[in-house]
Amino acid sequence: MKVLVIGAGGREHALVWKLAQSPHVTRMWCAPGNAGIAEERLAKNQSPVECVPVGAENLPKLLALAQEKAADLTIVGPDNPLALGIVDLFQQHGLRIWGPNQKAARFESSKVFAQQFMERHGIPSARAGTFADPMAAKEFAAKLGGRCAVKADGLALGKGVLICRSVAEAEKAIGEIMVNKAFGAAGSQVVIQEFLEGVEISLHALCDGATAKLFPTSQDHKRALDGDQGLNTGGMGAYSPAPFLGPAQLEEAARKILEPWLQGCAAEGIEFRGLLYPGVMLTKEGPKVLEFNARFGDPETQVYLTRLEDDLVELLEASVNGTLAKHELKWKRGAAVCVVMASGGYPGSYAKGKAIKGLAEAAHLPNTKVFHAGTVRQSDAVVTSGGRVLGVTAWGPSLEAAQTAAYAAVEKIQFDAAHFRRDIAAKALR
């Protein structure tokens, strides 16, 4: 089986690494890929994964690539190509592709659509309003006392959410997004949600249009600095499982969130085949959805796929085919932790081209995998090329063991101005 993976980040490296272990895969390409992905080998025949320099949003060239290589299955990692309709395009040309179509991808590409869908179908969420007029948005924020999340409607690399604790902060946030266009066209409308108190976790569910299979819990760390301080990022680390939901509570979350979501999709003619990722706040009133994503989380993918025992190719095929009900997801006991090493200055401006040392030493550690995100190879060196550079991931019999192993690997790796949080999984261990 010949597989094409689309994307260039840590999530895509984790997907490639896990897919490469499948005995079904005989050739694999990644567009555009990164320096770490280019080092992966297929378990079946030891052939290398080939990185092809085609951007993840260049849909015509990606279609041509899949046709040229006669890919049996294309797997989409990032949100933008899904929002642009890559699944619809490939299907129109008779190609098999995994991921939600453009209509289904609106759960992530439009926070306004997602919020209104939740309200229509009784999915527990924050009290919220959706606005195209800045003055109306400011009036609603004032009613919440300014304690709210102001969210750009469209995609903004995971950074289009501003948390406010006063009316002045909320008015500034609305002005930044809607008037100053800090996130471009993504901010033409906003969702304003009341500020929810509680513990935030990530849920993931693999879907085939009729069935949703829930993953174990995980927790992302969005803020740039220790103690959840600093700016919002795409994610500075993750771990799984999160201890804040036991099996019974996880079943309750599935009943209150996934069941009405599936029923709502059926009622509205939305066929969702892919990965649904609700960000959930565990409040005193129970779990409430903050937002939906329509693809694997990053860095949650890194901790999930190091724990998954099933053949990922078989699961994604079942998602495409509508046969997921026949599969039971199997997970390793224990836990996994991913620590993101980022460029100095991220999520603001940062320098690129910094040589990375210690990757080979980290690779020799047991139960450890360094997933590349923002890296490229320059002659004999691997250098930084993005904000989030590496996802240093380890697994073990306990969360404490996995955390210790992940940070031991981080200590082996150096690049100029490297920045990482030192408290990934600390909430769980407390």
MOCOR-V236159 format. One record per pair of residues at least 24 apart in sequence whose C-alpha atoms are under 8 Angstrom apart, sorted by the first residue. I is the first residue (numbers start at 1). J is the second residue. D is the distance in Angstrom with one decimal. If there is no record, write none. Layout:
i = [I | I]
j = [J | J]
d = [D | D]
This chain:
i = [1 | 1 | 1 | 1 | 1 | 1 | 2 | 2 | 2 | 2 | 2 | 2 | 2 | 3 | 3 | 3 | 3 | 3 | 3 | 3 | 3 | 4 | 4 | 4 | 4 | 4 | 4 | 4 | 4 | 4 | 5 | 5 | 5 | 5 | 5 | 5 | 5 | 6 | 6 | 6 | 6 | 6 | 6 | 6 | 6 | 6 | 6 | 7 | 7 | 7 | 7 | 7 | 7 | 7 | 7 | 8 | 8 | 8 | 8 | 8 | 8 | 9 | 9 | 9 | 9 | 9 | 10 | 10 | 10 | 10 | 10 | 10 | 10 | 10 | 10 | 11 | 11 | 11 | 11 | 11 | 11 | 11 | 11 | 11 | 12 | 13 | 13 | 13 | 13 | 14 | 14 | 14 | 14 | 15 | 15 | 16 | 18 | 18 | 18 | 18 | 19 | 19 | 19 | 21 | 22 | 22 | 22 | 24 | 31 | 31 | 31 | 32 | 34 | 34 | 34 | 34 | 34 | 35 | 35 | 35 | 35 | 35 | 36 | 36 | 36 | 37 | 56 | 56 | 57 | 57 | 59 | 63 | 63 | 71 | 72 | 73 | 73 | 74 | 75 | 77 | 77 | 78 | 79 | 79 | 79 | 79 | 79 | 79 | 80 | 83 | 96 | 97 | 98 | 98 | 98 | 98 | 98 | 98 | 99 | 99 | 99 | 99 | 100 | 100 | 100 | 100 | 100 | 100 | 101 | 101 | 101 | 103 | 104 | 104 | 104 | 104 | 105 | 107 | 107 | 107 | 108 | 108 | 108 | 108 | 108 | 108 | 109 | 109 | 109 | 110 | 110 | 110 | 111 | 111 | 111 | 111 | 111 | 111 | 111 | 111 | 112 | 112 | 112 | 112 | 114 | 114 | 115 | 115 | 117 | 118 | 121 | 121 | 121 | 122 | 123 | 123 | 123 | 123 | 123 | 123 | 124 | 124 | 124 | 124 | 124 | 125 | 125 | 125 | 126 | 126 | 126 | 126 | 126 | 126 | 126 | 127 | 127 | 128 | 128 | 128 | 128 | 129 | 129 | 129 | 130 | 130 | 130 | 130 | 131 | 131 | 131 | 132 | 132 | 132 | 133 | 134 | 134 | 134 | 134 | 137 | 137 | 137 | 138 | 138 | 138 | 140 | 141 | 141 | 141 | 141 | 142 | 144 | 146 | 147 | 147 | 148 | 148 | 148 | 148 | 149 | 149 | 149 | 149 | 150 | 150 | 150 | 150 | 150 | 151 | 151 | 151 | 152 | 152 | 152 | 152 | 152 | 152 | 152 | 152 | 153 | 153 | 153 | 153 | 153 | 153 | 154 | 154 | 154 | 155 | 156 | 156 | 157 | 158 | 158 | 158 | 159 | 159 | 159 | 161 | 162 | 163 | 196 | 196 | 197 | 197 | 198 | 198 | 198 | 198 | 199 | 199 | 199 | 199 | 200 | 200 | 200 | 200 | 201 | 201 | 201 | 201 | 201 | 202 | 202 | 202 | 202 | 202 | 203 | 203 | 203 | 203 | 204 | 204 | 204 | 204 | 204 | 205 | 205 | 205 | 206 | 206 | 206 | 206 | 206 | 207 | 207 | 207 | 207 | 207 | 207 | 207 | 208 | 208 | 208 | 208 | 208 | 208 | 208 | 208 | 208 | 208 | 209 | 209 | 209 | 209 | 209 | 210 | 210 | 210 | 211 | 211 | 211 | 211 | 212 | 212 | 212 | 213 | 213 | 214 | 215 | 216 | 216 | 217 | 217 | 217 | 218 | 218 | 219 | 219 | 220 | 220 | 221 | 224 | 224 | 224 | 225 | 225 | 226 | 226 | 226 | 227 | 231 | 232 | 233 | 233 | 234 | 235 | 235 | 235 | 236 | 236 | 236 | 236 | 236 | 236 | 236 | 236 | 237 | 237 | 237 | 237 | 237 | 237 | 237 | 237 | 237 | 238 | 238 | 238 | 238 | 238 | 238 | 238 | 238 | 239 | 239 | 239 | 239 | 239 | 239 | 239 | 239 | 240 | 240 | 240 | 240 | 240 | 241 | 241 | 242 | 243 | 244 | 253 | 257 | 273 | 273 | 273 | 274 | 274 | 274 | 299 | 299 | 299 | 302 | 302 | 302 | 302 | 303 | 303 | 303 | 303 | 304 | 306 | 306 | 307 | 307 | 307 | 307 | 307 | 307 | 308 | 333 | 334 | 334 | 334 | 334 | 334 | 335 | 335 | 335 | 335 | 335 | 335 | 336 | 336 | 336 | 336 | 336 | 336 | 336 | 337 | 337 | 337 | 337 | 337 | 337 | 337 | 337 | 337 | 338 | 338 | 338 | 338 | 338 | 338 | 339 | 339 | 339 | 339 | 339 | 339 | 339 | 339 | 339 | 340 | 340 | 340 | 340 | 340 | 340 | 340 | 341 | 341 | 341 | 341 | 341 | 341 | 341 | 341 | 341 | 342 | 342 | 342 | 342 | 342 | 342 | 342 | 343 | 343 | 343 | 343 | 343 | 343 | 343 | 343 | 344 | 344 | 344 | 344 | 346 | 346 | 347 | 350 | 352 | 352 | 352 | 352 | 353 | 353 | 353 | 354 | 354 | 354 | 354 | 355 | 355 | 355 | 355 | 355 | 355 | 356 | 356 | 356 | 356 | 356 | 356 | 356 | 357 | 357 | 357 | 358 | 358 | 358 | 359 | 359 | 361 | 361 | 362 | 362 | 362 | 362 | 365 | 367 | 367 | 367 | 367 | 368 | 368 | 368 | 368 | 368 | 368 | 368 | 369 | 369 | 399 | 399 | 400]
j = [25 | 26 | 27 | 71 | 72 | 73 | 26 | 27 | 28 | 70 | 71 | 72 | 73 | 27 | 28 | 29 | 71 | 72 | 73 | 74 | 75 | 28 | 29 | 30 | 31 | 66 | 71 | 73 | 74 | 75 | 29 | 30 | 31 | 74 | 75 | 76 | 77 | 30 | 31 | 32 | 33 | 56 | 74 | 75 | 76 | 77 | 78 | 31 | 32 | 33 | 55 | 56 | 76 | 77 | 78 | 32 | 33 | 34 | 56 | 373 | 374 | 33 | 34 | 372 | 373 | 374 | 298 | 299 | 302 | 371 | 372 | 373 | 374 | 390 | 391 | 77 | 296 | 297 | 298 | 299 | 300 | 301 | 302 | 373 | 77 | 37 | 371 | 372 | 373 | 301 | 302 | 305 | 371 | 301 | 305 | 40 | 305 | 306 | 311 | 312 | 311 | 312 | 313 | 311 | 311 | 312 | 313 | 313 | 55 | 56 | 62 | 56 | 372 | 373 | 374 | 375 | 376 | 372 | 375 | 376 | 377 | 382 | 371 | 372 | 375 | 372 | 80 | 81 | 81 | 84 | 86 | 89 | 90 | 95 | 96 | 97 | 98 | 98 | 99 | 295 | 296 | 295 | 105 | 108 | 109 | 155 | 294 | 295 | 155 | 109 | 320 | 320 | 273 | 274 | 316 | 317 | 319 | 320 | 273 | 274 | 275 | 295 | 271 | 272 | 273 | 274 | 275 | 294 | 271 | 272 | 273 | 270 | 270 | 271 | 272 | 294 | 294 | 292 | 293 | 294 | 154 | 155 | 291 | 292 | 293 | 294 | 153 | 154 | 155 | 153 | 154 | 155 | 151 | 152 | 153 | 154 | 190 | 191 | 291 | 292 | 153 | 189 | 190 | 191 | 291 | 292 | 191 | 291 | 264 | 261 | 260 | 261 | 264 | 260 | 256 | 257 | 260 | 261 | 288 | 289 | 256 | 257 | 287 | 288 | 289 | 288 | 289 | 290 | 193 | 194 | 195 | 196 | 288 | 289 | 290 | 193 | 194 | 191 | 192 | 193 | 194 | 191 | 192 | 193 | 189 | 190 | 191 | 192 | 189 | 190 | 191 | 188 | 189 | 190 | 189 | 174 | 175 | 178 | 179 | 174 | 190 | 192 | 170 | 171 | 174 | 192 | 167 | 170 | 171 | 192 | 167 | 194 | 170 | 194 | 195 | 192 | 193 | 194 | 195 | 192 | 193 | 194 | 195 | 174 | 190 | 191 | 192 | 193 | 190 | 191 | 192 | 177 | 183 | 186 | 187 | 188 | 189 | 190 | 191 | 186 | 187 | 188 | 189 | 190 | 191 | 185 | 186 | 187 | 186 | 183 | 186 | 234 | 232 | 233 | 234 | 232 | 233 | 234 | 232 | 232 | 195 | 281 | 283 | 281 | 283 | 281 | 282 | 283 | 284 | 244 | 281 | 282 | 283 | 279 | 280 | 281 | 282 | 242 | 279 | 280 | 281 | 282 | 277 | 278 | 279 | 280 | 300 | 277 | 278 | 279 | 280 | 275 | 276 | 277 | 278 | 296 | 275 | 276 | 277 | 273 | 274 | 275 | 276 | 319 | 272 | 273 | 274 | 275 | 276 | 319 | 324 | 272 | 273 | 274 | 318 | 319 | 320 | 321 | 322 | 323 | 324 | 271 | 272 | 273 | 319 | 322 | 262 | 271 | 322 | 262 | 322 | 324 | 325 | 258 | 262 | 324 | 324 | 329 | 254 | 329 | 240 | 241 | 241 | 242 | 245 | 242 | 300 | 300 | 425 | 299 | 300 | 424 | 346 | 347 | 421 | 420 | 421 | 421 | 422 | 423 | 423 | 347 | 347 | 346 | 347 | 298 | 298 | 299 | 340 | 299 | 339 | 340 | 341 | 342 | 388 | 420 | 421 | 299 | 300 | 337 | 338 | 339 | 340 | 391 | 421 | 424 | 299 | 300 | 303 | 337 | 338 | 339 | 424 | 425 | 300 | 303 | 335 | 336 | 337 | 338 | 424 | 425 | 303 | 304 | 335 | 336 | 337 | 335 | 336 | 428 | 428 | 428 | 287 | 289 | 319 | 320 | 322 | 316 | 319 | 320 | 338 | 340 | 391 | 338 | 371 | 391 | 393 | 336 | 337 | 338 | 393 | 336 | 336 | 395 | 331 | 332 | 333 | 335 | 336 | 395 | 332 | 397 | 395 | 396 | 397 | 398 | 399 | 395 | 396 | 397 | 398 | 399 | 402 | 393 | 394 | 395 | 396 | 399 | 402 | 403 | 393 | 394 | 395 | 399 | 402 | 403 | 406 | 424 | 425 | 391 | 392 | 393 | 394 | 406 | 424 | 391 | 392 | 393 | 406 | 407 | 410 | 420 | 421 | 424 | 388 | 389 | 390 | 391 | 392 | 420 | 421 | 388 | 389 | 390 | 391 | 392 | 410 | 418 | 419 | 420 | 387 | 388 | 389 | 390 | 418 | 419 | 420 | 384 | 386 | 387 | 388 | 389 | 417 | 418 | 419 | 416 | 417 | 418 | 419 | 387 | 388 | 387 | 387 | 383 | 384 | 385 | 386 | 383 | 384 | 385 | 383 | 384 | 415 | 416 | 381 | 382 | 383 | 384 | 415 | 416 | 381 | 382 | 383 | 384 | 413 | 414 | 415 | 413 | 414 | 415 | 412 | 413 | 414 | 412 | 413 | 412 | 413 | 409 | 410 | 412 | 413 | 409 | 394 | 395 | 396 | 405 | 392 | 393 | 394 | 395 | 405 | 406 | 409 | 393 | 394 | 425 | 429 | 429]
d = [4.8 | 5.4 | 6.8 | 7.9 | 6.1 | 8.0 | 5.9 | 4.7 | 5.8 | 7.4 | 5.0 | 5.2 | 6.8 | 6.3 | 4.8 | 6.5 | 5.4 | 6.0 | 5.1 | 5.8 | 7.6 | 5.7 | 4.8 | 5.7 | 7.6 | 7.0 | 6.2 | 6.4 | 4.6 | 6.2 | 6.2 | 4.6 | 6.4 | 5.8 | 4.8 | 6.1 | 7.2 | 5.7 | 5.0 | 6.9 | 7.6 | 5.9 | 7.4 | 6.2 | 5.0 | 5.8 | 7.5 | 5.8 | 6.0 | 6.0 | 7.7 | 5.4 | 7.0 | 5.5 | 6.1 | 5.6 | 4.2 | 5.6 | 7.8 | 6.6 | 7.7 | 7.3 | 7.3 | 6.7 | 4.0 | 6.5 | 6.8 | 6.9 | 7.4 | 5.5 | 5.3 | 4.2 | 7.9 | 7.0 | 6.3 | 6.9 | 7.3 | 7.2 | 5.3 | 6.4 | 7.9 | 5.6 | 6.4 | 7.7 | 5.8 | 5.4 | 5.9 | 6.4 | 7.3 | 6.6 | 5.5 | 6.8 | 6.4 | 7.6 | 7.5 | 7.8 | 6.6 | 7.9 | 8.0 | 6.7 | 7.6 | 5.9 | 6.1 | 7.8 | 5.9 | 7.3 | 6.7 | 7.5 | 6.4 | 6.6 | 7.8 | 6.8 | 6.9 | 6.9 | 7.2 | 5.8 | 5.7 | 7.0 | 5.6 | 4.8 | 5.4 | 6.8 | 6.7 | 5.1 | 7.5 | 7.2 | 7.9 | 6.4 | 5.3 | 7.7 | 6.3 | 7.8 | 6.5 | 8.0 | 6.4 | 5.4 | 7.2 | 6.1 | 6.9 | 6.7 | 7.1 | 6.8 | 8.0 | 7.7 | 7.7 | 7.9 | 7.0 | 6.5 | 7.4 | 5.9 | 8.0 | 7.5 | 7.2 | 6.3 | 6.8 | 7.8 | 7.6 | 6.0 | 5.9 | 4.3 | 7.1 | 7.4 | 7.7 | 5.3 | 5.0 | 5.1 | 7.7 | 7.0 | 7.9 | 7.2 | 7.7 | 6.8 | 5.8 | 6.5 | 5.4 | 7.8 | 5.7 | 5.7 | 6.4 | 6.4 | 7.8 | 7.4 | 7.8 | 5.6 | 4.6 | 5.5 | 7.4 | 5.2 | 5.5 | 5.1 | 5.1 | 7.5 | 7.5 | 7.4 | 4.7 | 6.6 | 7.8 | 6.6 | 7.1 | 7.9 | 5.7 | 7.6 | 7.0 | 6.0 | 7.3 | 6.9 | 7.7 | 7.6 | 7.7 | 7.7 | 6.2 | 7.1 | 5.9 | 7.0 | 6.6 | 5.6 | 6.4 | 7.0 | 7.9 | 7.6 | 7.2 | 7.0 | 7.1 | 4.9 | 6.2 | 4.5 | 4.8 | 6.3 | 5.8 | 5.9 | 7.7 | 6.9 | 6.6 | 7.3 | 6.9 | 5.8 | 5.5 | 6.8 | 5.4 | 4.2 | 6.2 | 5.8 | 5.4 | 6.7 | 7.2 | 5.8 | 4.5 | 6.4 | 5.5 | 5.4 | 6.5 | 6.4 | 4.5 | 6.6 | 7.6 | 6.6 | 7.2 | 6.5 | 7.7 | 7.3 | 7.8 | 7.4 | 7.3 | 5.8 | 7.1 | 7.9 | 6.8 | 6.5 | 7.7 | 7.0 | 5.7 | 6.4 | 5.4 | 6.4 | 5.4 | 6.5 | 5.4 | 4.5 | 4.3 | 5.7 | 5.2 | 6.5 | 6.1 | 6.8 | 6.7 | 6.1 | 4.7 | 6.7 | 5.4 | 5.1 | 6.2 | 6.6 | 7.4 | 5.7 | 4.5 | 7.5 | 6.4 | 4.8 | 6.7 | 5.6 | 5.8 | 7.2 | 5.4 | 5.0 | 6.5 | 7.4 | 4.0 | 6.6 | 5.9 | 6.1 | 6.7 | 6.7 | 8.0 | 6.7 | 5.0 | 5.9 | 5.9 | 6.6 | 7.7 | 8.0 | 8.0 | 7.2 | 7.1 | 7.6 | 6.1 | 6.0 | 5.3 | 4.8 | 7.4 | 7.8 | 5.6 | 5.2 | 7.1 | 7.1 | 5.6 | 4.3 | 6.2 | 7.5 | 6.2 | 5.4 | 6.4 | 7.6 | 6.9 | 6.3 | 4.9 | 6.1 | 7.9 | 5.6 | 5.5 | 6.4 | 7.1 | 6.9 | 5.8 | 4.5 | 6.6 | 7.4 | 5.8 | 5.3 | 6.4 | 7.9 | 6.0 | 4.7 | 6.4 | 7.1 | 6.6 | 5.2 | 5.4 | 6.0 | 7.1 | 5.9 | 7.4 | 6.4 | 4.3 | 6.6 | 7.1 | 4.2 | 6.2 | 7.2 | 4.8 | 7.1 | 6.2 | 4.9 | 4.8 | 5.1 | 7.9 | 6.5 | 7.0 | 7.9 | 7.3 | 7.9 | 7.9 | 6.5 | 6.2 | 7.4 | 7.9 | 7.8 | 7.7 | 7.6 | 7.5 | 7.8 | 7.3 | 6.1 | 5.0 | 5.4 | 7.4 | 5.0 | 6.8 | 7.5 | 8.0 | 7.2 | 6.7 | 7.2 | 7.8 | 7.4 | 7.3 | 7.8 | 5.9 | 5.4 | 6.5 | 6.0 | 7.3 | 7.1 | 7.5 | 7.9 | 5.8 | 7.4 | 6.7 | 6.4 | 7.7 | 7.5 | 6.6 | 4.9 | 7.6 | 7.9 | 8.0 | 7.1 | 6.8 | 6.0 | 7.9 | 7.6 | 5.2 | 4.5 | 5.1 | 7.5 | 7.8 | 6.0 | 5.9 | 5.7 | 7.0 | 5.9 | 5.2 | 6.8 | 6.6 | 7.1 | 7.1 | 6.0 | 7.3 | 5.6 | 4.3 | 6.1 | 7.5 | 6.1 | 6.1 | 7.0 | 5.6 | 5.5 | 6.7 | 6.1 | 7.6 | 6.6 | 6.2 | 7.8 | 6.4 | 7.8 | 5.9 | 6.1 | 8.0 | 7.9 | 6.4 | 7.6 | 7.0 | 7.8 | 7.1 | 6.7 | 7.5 | 7.5 | 6.8 | 5.2 | 6.0 | 6.2 | 7.0 | 7.7 | 7.1 | 7.2 | 5.5 | 5.0 | 7.8 | 7.4 | 6.9 | 7.7 | 6.3 | 6.7 | 7.4 | 5.7 | 4.1 | 4.9 | 6.8 | 5.6 | 5.7 | 6.4 | 5.5 | 5.0 | 6.3 | 7.0 | 5.6 | 4.1 | 6.5 | 6.7 | 5.5 | 7.6 | 5.6 | 5.6 | 6.4 | 7.4 | 5.7 | 5.6 | 6.4 | 7.6 | 7.3 | 5.8 | 5.4 | 4.1 | 6.6 | 6.7 | 7.8 | 5.6 | 5.1 | 6.4 | 6.7 | 7.4 | 7.7 | 7.2 | 7.3 | 6.6 | 6.7 | 7.3 | 5.6 | 4.4 | 6.2 | 6.1 | 7.6 | 6.3 | 5.7 | 5.2 | 6.4 | 7.4 | 7.8 | 6.4 | 5.7 | 4.9 | 5.5 | 4.3 | 5.1 | 6.9 | 5.8 | 5.1 | 6.1 | 7.7 | 7.2 | 5.2 | 6.4 | 6.6 | 6.4 | 5.3 | 6.0 | 8.0 | 4.8 | 5.5 | 5.5 | 5.4 | 7.5 | 6.6 | 6.9 | 7.7 | 5.4 | 5.0 | 6.6 | 5.1 | 5.0 | 6.0 | 5.1 | 5.2 | 6.1 | 6.1 | 6.4 | 6.0 | 4.3 | 6.6 | 5.9 | 7.5 | 7.4 | 5.8 | 5.5 | 7.0 | 7.1 | 5.8 | 4.8 | 5.7 | 5.2 | 6.4 | 5.3 | 4.4 | 6.4 | 7.4 | 6.0 | 6.4 | 8.0 | 5.1 | 7.6 | 5.7 | 7.0 | 7.2 | 5.6 | 5.7 | 7.0 | 8.0 | 7.6 | 5.7 | 4.2 | 6.7 | 7.3 | 7.1 | 7.5 | 5.2 | 6.2 | 7.8 | 7.6 | 7.1]
